Amino acid sequence: MIHQSVATATGAVFPAQAREKFSASYPETPHKLAHALGQHPLLELEALAQMAESLPEKSIEFNRGDLPIGVDGKPGATGLSIGETIRTIETANSWAVLKNIEQVPAYADLLHDLLAEIEAPIRERTGKMLRRQGFIFVSSANAVTPYHFDPEHNILLQLRGTKEMTVFPAGDARFAPDELHETYQTGGPRELRWNDDFIADGETFRLAPGDAIYVPVMAPHFVRNMDNVSLSLSITWRSEWSFAEGDARAFNHLLRSLGLRPAAPKRWPGQNRAKSLTWRVLRRVPGIS
């Protein structure tokens, strides 16, 4: 595949107003942004199917799309291959994610071009952009991505179809208990327990092509597609702050296993250096991590 620059006639995919809004809101406030990525040959369904078929098994996840908001463990498979799922997404009743698309050079260029446009305020607030990764979501009409959280700073660009993402406050134990955060940081799943009472406290963002949304680190959310096929691109990065928060959670898991009740890590701009540094030392000890 040949890389095609994502620059538009104005020189940027994220217009000036979007970049200003991102700068004012990063890193703790979810918000909508505009983008001008539009159609791109690397993001056509056939190109994505071919790319998916070249990825290692650990980099693809796909399952039924007709799911509830809350699930217990990983959803079931559909019986289709990943290539078949993408090529027949209009009728497959499926949800698929292609992980770490930066493994493919052309997609790595696409990812880095987009992240370069917003790098300045990120470096200013949370430091160097670490572990830059890209994820592509291909979903059938009315598919649901169940309630979960992610460890990355994330901007999701909607490219085709319409979806609604409902986001809940990051760091609030009511929506994602500390114990579940800790389990995730020590190898557990990221799916969360859903309670219908939560919905009144969520903020729902409707995303159509040309819209994007920034989701803070570990902010619980779920996604509902509307009545058409949806295609989205997530561009993500980690920061030293996000790694420290995760390491502090892992250390808390150890403390909790000893019968203690540790305080939750601080949200940005608070730091979690003591717990994170302690965990980074301890996890080198055999039998600890």
Sequence and secondary structure as in RCSB ss.txt:
>XXXX:A:sequence
MIHQSVATATGAVFPAQAREKFSASYPETPHKLAHALGQHPLLELEALAQMAESLPEKSIEFNRGDLPIGVDGKP
GATGLSIGETIRTIETANSWAVLKNIEQVPAYADLLHDLLAEIEAPIRERTGKMLRRQGFIFVSSANAVTPYHFD
PEHNILLQLRGTKEMTVFPAGDARFAPDELHETYQTGGPRELRWNDDFIADGETFRLAPGDAIYVPVMAPHFVRN
MDNVSLSLSITWRSEWSFAEGDARAFNHLLRSLGLRPAAPKRWPGQNRAKSLTWRVLRRVPGIS
>XXXX:A:secstr
        TTS SS HHHHHHHHHHTTT  EEEE      GGGSHHHHHHHHHHS GGGEEEEES   SS SSS 
   S  HHHHHHTTTTS EEEEEE GGGSHHHHHHHHHHHHTTHHHHHHHH S EEEEEEEEEE TT EEEEE  
SSEEEEEEEES EEEEE  TT TTTS HHHHHHHHTT   B    GGGGGG EEEEE TTEEEEE TT  EEEEE
 SS EEEEEEEEE HHHHHHHHHHHHHHHHHHTT        TTS  HHHHHHHHHHTTSTTT 
